[in-house]
Amino acid sequence: MSFTRRTLVGLALVAPFAAAGTASAADAIKIGYQLPLTGNTAQYGQDFKTAAEIALDRFNASGRLPVKVEIVYEDSRSDAKEGVAIARKFVDDEAIVGVLGDFTSGVSMASAQVYKEAGMPQLSQTASHPDFVKISEWQFRNITTQAGEGPYNADWMLSKGLKKVAVIAEQTDWGQSVTKYFDDELTAKGGTVLMTEYFNRGTPDFRSLLTKIERSKPDAIYTGFFYEDGANFLKQMKQLGIAVPVFSTSAAHNQKIIELAGPDAEGLSLTTNFLPSDPRPEVKNFVEAWVKARGAEPGQFPAQAFDAVNIMLDAVAKTYPKTTRASVRDALAATKDFPGVTGKTTFGADREPVKSLSKVRVVGGVFTPVSE
């Protein structure tokens, strides 16, 4: 860093908008959001954008800051190379003080290398790979990881006497973390993993895999899939007459899995930290806004995105008028008991979220909280 740049950064306390990565009192403060808006995961990116727009409109209307905050959206297409290019673009934009995204762990982690070097705070709503926040002090996430969900689900199943389990997941880094943390806990507590199999995202036919699962005679099936694959799996399972309890992760918590699978989704059990029926005012207000915008109740991921945007906006507000990338990072790190729609969020020293999980099951075509 040159003397001139060091001087500018040092002067940020008295003229906080002179250096790169700072906000201007006269101009809007910018946040970058990299997310898939096209491609085979575009539906998730579109959900994130809708959630972000709801959060941003409310924040700007609140008058909490005397300047507007803007979100700059860039389409990563869930491609790591594209994600890196977007990260460089965001870093070069001096008005951007923080970044949200990406959707997948792979793209989030590739982009994180750029943000690490540039000193840009990055908060992902869905990157659950264990190594994401280990990249540097600039990475945060507000989603629970499989390191927490896997053992929680394993303990849940064992408590119901389901000891012999067939495990399947999509062939991705995320899918491998699904199986690892579940398998480790189940076997450590005396259960048996009868088989662990992977499938490619977008697989149209699960019948051969289902036949293999049936031959293993499991007490239950544990799955790592998103709603598209989940609906196909559940429909084909019922077509083959396989009557085995199915458990899954929060990634499957989406109303569309019920819409697509219909009655075949009945009985699906999964973990979540968001319930649209939660009576808290913040949840009711978000659900109402989402239904107005999209015509159906939101699932886990839109709720995660809504909270991520609000956590970032809160960090910006707390640092104003001395809003810099470094000050936003520090404000994120200090987040404690943030009252989001997915529950309270506190970032630990490792920038991992401290959150609780709930159990739900599809009963009568509705995700219903259960205690057992």
C-alpha positions in Angstrom: 0.0 0.0 0.0 1.4 3.4 -1.0 1.9 6.3 1.5 -0.9 8.2 -0.3 -3.4 5.3 0.0 -2.4 4.7 3.7 -3.0 8.4 4.3 -6.4 8.3 2.7 -7.4 5.3 4.8 -6.1 6.9 7.9 -8.1 10.1 7.2 -11.3 8.0 7.0 -12.2 9.0 10.5 -12.4 12.7 9.7 -13.3 12.3 6.1 -14.6 8.8 6.0 -15.6 8.8 2.4 -12.3 9.6 0.7 -11.0 6.0 0.4 -11.9 3.0 -1.6 -14.6 0.8 0.1 -16.2 3.7 2.0 -19.6 5.3 1.7 -20.3 8.9 0.7 -22.5 11.2 2.7 -23.9 12.6 -0.5 -24.2 9.3 -2.4 -26.0 6.0 -1.8 -24.2 3.3 0.1 -23.8 0.2 -2.0 -23.9 -3.5 -1.2 -23.1 -6.1 -3.8 -25.1 -9.3 -4.2 -23.8 -12.1 -6.4 -26.4 -14.8 -7.1 -27.6 -17.1 -9.9 -30.2 -15.2 -11.9 -30.0 -17.5 -14.9 -29.0 -21.1 -15.3 -30.1 -24.3 -13.6 -30.2 -22.7 -10.1 -31.8 -19.4 -11.2 -34.9 -20.1 -9.2 -32.9 -19.8 -6.0 -31.2 -16.6 -7.1 -34.6 -15.1 -8.1 -35.9 -16.0 -4.6 -32.9 -14.3 -3.0 -33.4 -11.1 -5.1 -37.1 -10.9 -4.1 -36.2 -11.3 -0.4 -33.5 -8.7 -0.8 -35.8 -6.2 -2.4 -38.4 -6.6 0.4 -35.7 -6.1 3.0 -34.1 -3.1 1.2 -37.4 -1.3 0.6 -38.3 -1.5 4.2 -34.9 -0.4 5.4 -34.8 2.6 3.1 -38.4 3.6 4.1 -37.5 3.4 7.8 -35.4 6.5 7.7 -32.8 4.9 9.8 -30.1 6.5 7.6 -30.1 9.9 5.9 -28.8 8.3 2.7 -30.2 5.5 0.6 -28.6 2.0 0.5 -28.5 0.3 -2.9 -28.0 -3.3 -3.8 -26.0 -4.1 -7.0 -27.1 -7.5 -8.3 -24.8 -9.6 -10.5 -25.6 -12.9 -12.1 -23.1 -15.6 -11.2 -25.0 -18.4 -13.0 -23.7 -20.7 -10.1 -20.4 -20.7 -12.0 -17.2 -20.3 -10.0 -15.3 -18.4 -12.8 -18.2 -16.0 -13.2 -18.3 -15.6 -9.4 -14.6 -14.6 -9.3 -15.1 -12.1 -12.1 -18.1 -10.6 -10.1 -16.0 -10.4 -7.0 -13.3 -8.5 -8.8 -15.9 -6.1 -10.2 -17.4 -5.5 -6.7 -13.9 -5.0 -5.2 -13.1 -2.4 -7.8 -16.3 -0.4 -7.0 -15.3 1.9 -4.3 -18.9 2.5 -3.2 -19.5 -1.1 -2.3 -18.8 -1.8 1.4 -20.1 -5.3 1.7 -21.1 -8.3 -0.3 -23.9 -11.0 -0.1 -23.8 -14.4 -1.7 -23.2 -16.6 -3.5 -25.7 -19.5 -3.5 -23.5 -22.5 -3.7 -20.5 -23.2 -1.4 -18.3 -23.7 -4.4 -18.9 -20.3 -6.0 -18.9 -18.6 -2.6 -15.5 -20.1 -1.7 -14.0 -19.2 -5.1 -15.2 -15.6 -4.8 -14.0 -15.5 -1.2 -10.4 -15.7 -2.3 -10.8 -12.3 -4.0 -12.7 -10.8 -1.0 -10.0 -12.1 1.3 -7.2 -10.3 -0.5 -9.2 -7.1 -0.9 -10.6 -6.9 2.6 -14.3 -7.1 1.6 -16.8 -8.5 4.1 -18.8 -11.4 2.5 -22.0 -12.8 4.0 -23.5 -15.9 2.4 -27.1 -16.9 3.1 -26.5 -20.5 2.0 -22.8 -21.5 1.7 -22.7 -24.4 4.1 -19.4 -26.0 3.3 -17.4 -26.3 6.6 -14.4 -24.5 5.1 -16.2 -21.4 3.8 -15.7 -19.2 6.9 -12.2 -20.6 7.5 -11.0 -18.8 4.4 -10.4 -15.5 6.2 -11.8 -13.1 8.8 -13.9 -11.5 6.0 -16.3 -14.5 5.5 -19.6 -14.9 7.4 -22.7 -17.0 6.9 -26.1 -17.1 8.6 -27.2 -20.6 7.7 -26.6 -23.6 9.9 -24.2 -26.1 8.3 -24.4 -29.9 7.9 -22.0 -30.1 10.8 -25.0 -29.1 12.9 -27.9 -30.5 10.8 -26.4 -34.0 10.2 -25.9 -34.9 13.9 -29.3 -33.3 14.8 -31.1 -35.5 12.2 -29.2 -38.6 13.2 -30.1 -38.1 16.8 -33.8 -37.4 15.8 -33.9 -40.7 13.9 -32.3 -42.8 16.5 -34.7 -41.4 19.1 -37.5 -42.9 17.0 -35.8 -46.3 16.9 -34.7 -45.8 13.3 -31.2 -47.4 13.4 -30.6 -48.8 10.0 -30.4 -46.0 7.4 -29.8 -45.7 3.7 -28.2 -42.4 2.8 -28.3 -40.5 -0.5 -27.2 -37.0 -1.6 -26.4 -35.0 -4.6 -22.9 -35.3 -6.0 -21.6 -32.0 -4.8 -19.3 -30.7 -2.0 -22.5 -29.9 -0.1 -23.9 -33.4 -0.7 -20.8 -35.0 0.6 -21.0 -32.9 3.8 -24.6 -34.0 4.2 -23.5 -37.7 4.2 -20.3 -37.2 6.2 -21.8 -35.5 9.3 -24.9 -37.6 9.4 -23.0 -40.9 8.9 -20.4 -40.0 11.5 -23.1 -39.2 14.2 -25.3 -42.2 13.4 -22.5 -44.7 13.6 -21.0 -43.1 16.7 -24.4 -43.5 18.5 -24.8 -47.2 17.5 -26.7 -46.9 14.3 -25.8 -48.4 10.9 -25.4 -46.8 7.5 -26.5 -49.5 5.2 -25.4 -47.6 2.0 -24.3 -44.2 1.0 -25.0 -43.2 -2.6 -24.7 -40.0 -4.7 -26.7 -38.7 -7.7 -26.2 -35.9 -10.1 -28.4 -32.8 -9.6 -31.3 -32.9 -12.1 -31.4 -36.7 -12.3 -34.8 -37.6 -14.0 -35.0 -41.2 -12.9 -34.2 -42.5 -9.4 -35.7 -46.0 -9.9 -32.5 -48.0 -10.0 -31.3 -46.2 -6.9 -34.6 -46.7 -5.2 -34.5 -50.4 -6.0 -31.0 -50.6 -4.4 -32.3 -48.8 -1.4 -35.2 -51.2 -1.1 -32.9 -54.2 -1.2 -30.9 -52.9 1.7 -34.1 -53.0 3.9 -33.6 -49.7 5.8 -35.6 -48.4 8.7 -35.4 -45.0 7.1 -33.8 -43.0 4.2 -31.8 -39.8 4.8 -31.5 -37.5 1.9 -29.5 -34.5 0.7 -31.5 -33.0 -2.1 -33.2 -29.7 -3.1 -36.9 -29.6 -3.9 -36.7 -30.4 -7.7 -34.8 -33.7 -7.1 -36.7 -34.3 -3.9 -40.1 -34.2 -5.6 -38.9 -36.7 -8.3 -37.5 -39.0 -5.7 -40.6 -39.0 -3.5 -43.0 -39.5 -6.5 -40.9 -42.4 -7.9 -40.6 -44.0 -4.5 -44.3 -44.1 -4.0 -44.7 -45.4 -7.6 -42.5 -48.4 -6.6 -44.5 -48.9 -3.5 -41.6 -48.3 -1.1 -43.0 -47.4 2.3 -40.0 -46.2 4.3 -39.8 -42.9 6.3 -37.8 -40.2 4.5 -35.8 -37.5 6.4 -34.0 -34.6 4.8 -32.1 -31.3 5.5 -33.4 -27.8 5.5 -32.5 -27.5 1.8 -35.7 -29.4 1.0 -37.8 -27.0 3.0 -39.6 -25.4 0.1 -43.3 -25.3 -0.6 -42.6 -26.3 -4.2 -41.6 -29.8 -3.1 -45.2 -30.3 -1.9 -46.6 -28.6 -5.1 -44.5 -30.9 -7.3 -44.8 -34.2 -5.4 -48.4 -33.7 -4.3 -49.6 -36.4 -1.9 -46.3 -38.3 -2.3 -44.6 -35.7 -0.2 -46.7 -36.7 2.8 -44.7 -37.8 5.8 -41.4 -36.2 4.6 -39.5 -35.1 7.8 -36.8 -32.4 7.8 -35.1 -29.8 9.9 -35.5 -26.0 9.5 -35.1 -22.8 11.4 -37.9 -21.1 9.6 -41.6 -21.7 10.0 -44.1 -19.5 7.9 -46.7 -20.1 10.6 -44.5 -18.6 13.4 -46.6 -16.0 15.1 -43.8 -13.5 15.7 -44.6 -10.1 14.0 -41.4 -10.1 11.9 -42.2 -13.5 10.5 -45.9 -12.6 9.7 -44.8 -9.4 8.0 -42.2 -11.1 5.9 -44.6 -13.9 4.9 -47.3 -11.4 3.9 -44.9 -9.4 1.8 -43.6 -12.6 0.2 -47.0 -13.9 -0.6 -48.0 -10.6 -2.1 -44.8 -10.7 -4.3 -44.8 -14.3 -5.2 -48.2 -15.8 -4.5 -47.1 -18.6 -2.2 -45.4 -19.0 1.2 -41.6 -18.6 1.4 -39.4 -21.5 2.3 -36.1 -21.8 4.2 -33.8 -20.2 1.6 -35.8 -17.0 0.9 -36.0 -16.5 4.7 -32.2 -17.0 5.0 -31.6 -14.4 2.3 -34.0 -12.0 3.9 -32.2 -12.3 7.2 -28.7 -12.0 5.6 -29.7 -8.8 3.8 -31.1 -7.3 7.0 -28.0 -8.3 9.0 -25.8 -6.6 6.4 -28.0 -3.5 6.4 -27.9 -3.4 10.2 -24.1 -3.5 10.1 -24.1 -0.6 7.6 -26.4 1.4 9.8 -24.4 0.8 12.9 -21.2 2.1 11.2 -22.6 5.2 9.6 -21.2 7.7 8.9 -17.8 6.0 9.2 -18.9 3.2 7.0 -16.0 1.3 5.5 -15.4 -2.3 4.5 -13.4 -2.8 7.6 -16.0 -1.2 9.9 -18.8 -3.2 8.3 -16.8 -6.4 8.9 -16.4 -5.5 12.5 -20.0 -4.7 12.9 -21.0 -8.1 11.4 -18.6 -9.9 13.8 -20.3 -8.1 16.7 -23.8 -9.2 15.6 -25.6 -10.7 18.6 -29.2 -11.9 18.9 -30.3 -10.3 15.7 -34.1 -10.9 15.6 -34.5 -12.4 12.1 -37.3 -14.5 10.6 -35.1 -17.6 11.0 -34.7 -16.9 14.7 -32.0 -15.0 16.6 -28.6 -14.9 14.9 -25.3 -14.4 16.8 -22.0 -14.8 15.1 -19.4 -16.7 17.1 -15.7 -15.9 17.1 -15.4 -18.2 14.1 -18.1 -16.2 12.3 -20.4 -19.2 12.3 -24.1 -18.5 13.3 -25.3 -19.7 16.6 -28.9 -20.8 15.8 -31.4 -23.4 16.8 -33.2 -26.0 14.6 -36.8 -27.2 14.5 -38.4 -30.4 13.3 -41.1 -30.4 10.7 -43.1 -33.0 8.8 -45.4 -32.7 5.8 -48.9 -33.5 7.2 -52.0 -32.9 5.2 -49.9 -31.1 2.5 -48.5 -28.6 5.0 -45.0 -28.3 6.7 -46.1 -28.9 10.3 -43.9 -28.5 13.4 -43.4 -31.8 15.4 -41.9 -32.5 18.7 -40.9 -36.1 18.1 
